[in-house]
Amino acid sequence: MNHNTPGVAAEQLNSAQLCRHQLILFEFRCQTLAHRVRCNQLQFIDAVDMADQAAVWSGLVDLAGDDLVQATMARAFMQVPRP
């Protein structure tokens, strides 16, 4: 195989990089939603539902797995005070 020809390893690396970038963006969006909950702009359950639906709709759950998506959401929303 020519070193300039992308193979399976290159495709897997690109997929791993894509997954990482999508998770970083998802975490940022979850933090934004959590901030909106803290500012009383959104209800907690609505924000969590929005984040979950976005992860499913975007394919992130299929790409990264449900456990990693849930852990990312938990990190963002654990800072929200409970009534």
MDAnalysis code that builds the backbone (N, CA, C; Angstrom):
import MDAnalysis as mda
import numpy as np

u = mda.Universe.empty(249, n_residues=83, atom_resindex=np.repeat(np.arange(83), 3), trajectory=True)
u.add_TopologyAttr("name", ["N", "CA", "C"] * 83)
u.add_TopologyAttr("resid", np.arange(1, 84))
u.add_TopologyAttr("resname", ["MET", "ASN", "HIS", "ASN", "THR", "PRO", "GLY", "VAL", "ALA", "ALA", "GLU", "GLN", "LEU", "ASN", "SER", "ALA", "GLN", "LEU", "CYS", "ARG", "HIS", "GLN", "LEU", "ILE", "LEU", "PHE", "GLU", "PHE", "ARG", "CYS", "GLN", "THR", "LEU", "ALA", "HIS", "ARG", "VAL", "ARG", "CYS", "ASN", "GLN", "LEU", "GLN", "PHE", "ILE", "ASP", "ALA", "VAL", "ASP", "MET", "ALA", "ASP", "GLN", "ALA", "ALA", "VAL", "TRP", "SER", "GLY", "LEU", "VAL", "ASP", "LEU", "ALA", "GLY", "ASP", "ASP", "LEU", "VAL", "GLN", "ALA", "THR", "MET", "ALA", "ARG", "ALA", "PHE", "MET", "GLN", "VAL", "PRO", "ARG", "PRO"])
u.atoms.positions = np.array([
    [0.846, -1.183, 0.000],
    [0.000, 0.000, 0.000],
    [0.889, 1.242, 0.000],
    [0.538, 2.183, -0.784],
    [1.235, 3.460, -0.850],
    [0.940, 4.250, 0.415],
    [1.946, 4.909, 0.984],
    [1.753, 5.677, 2.218],
    [0.834, 6.883, 2.021],
    [0.661, 7.314, 0.787],
    [-0.214, 8.449, 0.508],
    [-1.658, 8.023, 0.271],
    [-1.897, 6.731, 0.211],
    [-3.246, 6.224, -0.013],
    [-3.927, 6.006, 1.328],
    [-5.046, 6.671, 1.555],
    [-5.733, 6.454, 2.828],
    [-6.289, 5.041, 2.884],
    [-6.052, 4.376, 3.986],
    [-6.551, 3.023, 4.165],
    [-7.526, 2.978, 5.317],
    [-7.742, 1.773, 5.797],
    [-8.676, 1.564, 6.896],
    [-8.217, 2.310, 8.138],
    [-6.918, 2.280, 8.423],
    [-6.400, 2.969, 9.617],
    [-6.663, 4.465, 9.539],
    [-6.501, 5.052, 8.366],
    [-6.754, 6.486, 8.194],
    [-8.229, 6.793, 8.385],
    [-9.093, 5.919, 7.873],
    [-10.534, 6.134, 8.037],
    [-10.925, 6.028, 9.513],
    [-10.332, 5.067, 10.232],
    [-10.627, 4.921, 11.652],
    [-10.133, 6.124, 12.433],
    [-8.958, 6.631, 12.084],
    [-8.426, 7.816, 12.746],
    [-9.347, 9.004, 12.494],
    [-9.777, 9.166, 11.260],
    [-10.680, 10.267, 10.947],
    [-11.987, 10.120, 11.709],
    [-12.475, 8.909, 11.829],
    [-13.702, 8.663, 12.577],
    [-13.505, 8.974, 14.059],
    [-12.361, 8.578, 14.605],
    [-12.068, 8.863, 16.010],
    [-11.938, 10.366, 16.240],
    [-11.291, 11.063, 15.318],
    [-11.157, 12.510, 15.436],
    [-12.517, 13.187, 15.339],
    [-13.341, 12.713, 14.421],
    [-14.687, 13.276, 14.270],
    [-15.484, 13.067, 15.547],
    [-15.414, 11.880, 16.103],
    [-16.131, 11.580, 17.345],
    [-15.660, 12.504, 18.462],
    [-14.350, 12.676, 18.587],
    [-13.794, 13.550, 19.632],
    [-14.277, 14.984, 19.465],
    [-14.242, 15.473, 18.242],
    [-14.677, 16.855, 17.991],
    [-16.174, 17.018, 18.252],
    [-16.944, 16.029, 17.870],
    [-18.388, 16.110, 18.121],
    [-18.676, 16.073, 19.621],
    [-17.925, 15.268, 20.367],
    [-18.123, 15.218, 21.816],
    [-17.746, 16.535, 22.479],
    [-16.688, 17.164, 22.012],
    [-16.275, 18.456, 22.560],
    [-17.360, 19.495, 22.305],
    [-17.880, 19.527, 21.092],
    [-18.950, 20.464, 20.758],
    [-20.206, 20.161, 21.568],
    [-20.532, 18.874, 21.705],
    [-21.700, 18.485, 22.482],
    [-21.562, 18.909, 23.936],
    [-20.371, 18.736, 24.501],
    [-20.152, 19.141, 25.891],
    [-20.330, 20.654, 26.046],
    [-19.820, 21.410, 25.094],
    [-19.984, 22.856, 25.130],
    [-21.465, 23.239, 25.078],
    [-22.219, 22.571, 24.203],
    [-23.653, 22.858, 24.085],
    [-24.399, 22.468, 25.364],
    [-24.000, 21.361, 25.982],
    [-24.625, 20.953, 27.246],
    [-24.332, 21.972, 28.344],
    [-23.119, 22.491, 28.374],
    [-22.777, 23.518, 29.363],
    [-23.602, 24.775, 29.136],
    [-23.840, 25.114, 27.878],
    [-24.676, 26.270, 27.556],
    [-26.101, 26.052, 28.040],
    [-26.643, 24.863, 27.804],
    [-27.988, 24.551, 28.278],
    [-28.045, 24.585, 29.805],
    [-27.027, 24.039, 30.462],
    [-26.983, 24.052, 31.928],
    [-26.940, 25.483, 32.449],
    [-26.194, 26.340, 31.783],
    [-26.136, 27.756, 32.173],
    [-27.517, 28.400, 32.042],
    [-28.235, 28.060, 30.987],
    [-29.583, 28.613, 30.796],
    [-30.539, 28.126, 31.879],
    [-30.326, 26.910, 32.376],
    [-31.141, 26.418, 33.493],
    [-30.820, 27.224, 34.748],
    [-29.526, 27.444, 35.009],
    [-29.126, 28.225, 36.188],
    [-29.673, 29.640, 36.137],
    [-29.843, 30.190, 34.936],
    [-30.378, 31.554, 34.770],
    [-31.899, 31.572, 34.676],
    [-32.521, 30.433, 34.921],
    [-33.985, 30.296, 34.862],
    [-34.567, 30.593, 33.487],
    [-33.810, 30.347, 32.444],
    [-34.315, 30.503, 31.084],
    [-34.931, 29.213, 30.558],
    [-34.536, 28.076, 31.149],
    [-35.054, 26.763, 30.765],
    [-35.292, 25.936, 32.017],
    [-36.238, 25.032, 31.935],
    [-36.425, 24.062, 32.995],
    [-35.364, 22.968, 32.840],
    [-34.940, 22.395, 33.960],
    [-33.900, 21.371, 33.951],
    [-34.266, 20.217, 33.013],
    [-35.454, 19.667, 33.165],
    [-35.850, 18.504, 32.373],
    [-35.906, 18.830, 30.888],
    [-36.326, 20.042, 30.545],
    [-36.375, 20.444, 29.141],
    [-34.973, 20.535, 28.546],
    [-34.045, 21.085, 29.300],
    [-32.667, 21.214, 28.823],
    [-32.022, 19.841, 28.626],
    [-32.244, 18.951, 29.568],
    [-31.682, 17.598, 29.453],
    [-32.299, 16.874, 28.257],
    [-33.597, 17.012, 28.084],
    [-34.264, 16.393, 26.933],
    [-33.733, 16.955, 25.616],
    [-33.517, 18.261, 25.567],
    [-32.985, 18.876, 24.354],
    [-31.603, 18.326, 24.034],
    [-30.756, 18.213, 25.043],
    [-29.409, 17.693, 24.834],
    [-29.457, 16.238, 24.367],
    [-30.288, 15.446, 25.007],
    [-30.399, 14.033, 24.646],
    [-30.912, 13.872, 23.214],
    [-31.947, 14.614, 22.867],
    [-32.498, 14.528, 21.512],
    [-31.478, 14.984, 20.468],
    [-30.697, 16.000, 20.792],
    [-29.669, 16.477, 19.863],
    [-28.599, 15.405, 19.637],
    [-28.224, 14.713, 20.704],
    [-27.206, 13.665, 20.585],
    [-27.709, 12.507, 19.725],
    [-28.973, 12.154, 19.889],
    [-29.554, 11.071, 19.085],
    [-29.697, 11.525, 17.633],
    [-30.289, 12.704, 17.444],
    [-30.554, 13.218, 16.096],
    [-29.264, 13.391, 15.285],
    [-28.203, 13.864, 15.935],
    [-26.950, 14.128, 15.224],
    [-26.148, 12.867, 14.930],
    [-26.545, 11.753, 15.535],
    [-25.797, 10.512, 15.334],
    [-24.680, 10.318, 16.339],
    [-24.553, 11.230, 17.292],
    [-23.480, 11.130, 18.275],
    [-23.624, 9.885, 19.142],
    [-24.843, 9.520, 19.482],
    [-25.059, 8.319, 20.297],
    [-24.568, 7.086, 19.541],
    [-24.861, 7.015, 18.259],
    [-24.396, 5.888, 17.450],
    [-22.883, 5.893, 17.297],
    [-22.307, 7.067, 17.179],
    [-20.871, 7.193, 16.953],
    [-20.064, 6.959, 18.229],
    [-20.467, 7.579, 19.322],
    [-19.679, 7.538, 20.558],
    [-20.205, 6.539, 21.583],
    [-21.470, 6.216, 21.491],
    [-22.078, 5.315, 22.465],
    [-22.871, 6.089, 23.502],
    [-23.928, 5.455, 23.976],
    [-24.838, 6.101, 24.914],
    [-24.164, 6.431, 26.242],
    [-23.290, 5.550, 26.725],
    [-22.639, 5.790, 28.019],
    [-21.779, 7.053, 27.999],
    [-21.032, 7.244, 26.931],
    [-20.168, 8.427, 26.828],
    [-20.996, 9.702, 26.680],
    [-22.078, 9.632, 25.937],
    [-22.966, 10.789, 25.781],
    [-23.595, 11.133, 27.128],
    [-24.082, 10.128, 27.849],
    [-24.701, 10.367, 29.154],
    [-23.691, 10.935, 30.153],
    [-22.465, 10.446, 30.127],
    [-21.426, 10.968, 31.027],
    [-21.103, 12.424, 30.705],
    [-21.096, 12.759, 29.433],
    [-20.842, 14.141, 29.014],
    [-21.961, 15.058, 29.502],
    [-23.194, 14.597, 29.367],
    [-24.335, 15.380, 29.843],
    [-24.278, 15.531, 31.363],
    [-23.949, 14.459, 32.046],
    [-23.911, 14.495, 33.514],
    [-22.884, 15.503, 34.013],
    [-21.707, 15.554, 33.368],
    [-20.679, 16.528, 33.775],
    [-21.200, 17.955, 33.660],
    [-21.937, 18.235, 32.608],
    [-22.437, 19.590, 32.389],
    [-23.553, 19.942, 33.350],
    [-24.464, 19.010, 33.570],
    [-25.663, 19.318, 34.353],
    [-25.496, 19.080, 35.855],
    [-24.416, 18.445, 36.273],
    [-24.248, 18.216, 37.720],
    [-23.994, 19.524, 38.480],
    [-23.624, 20.547, 37.777],
    [-23.356, 21.847, 38.400],
    [-24.632, 22.673, 38.626],
    [-25.749, 22.199, 38.069],
    [-27.011, 22.936, 38.202],
    [-27.587, 22.673, 39.579],
    [-27.857, 23.729, 40.359],
    [-28.428, 23.539, 41.694],
    [-29.828, 22.959, 41.616],
    [-30.146, 22.099, 42.563],
    [-31.467, 21.481, 42.634],
    [-32.347, 22.278, 43.582],
    [-33.643, 22.396, 43.262],
    [-34.556, 23.147, 44.162],
    [-34.774, 22.419, 45.473],
])
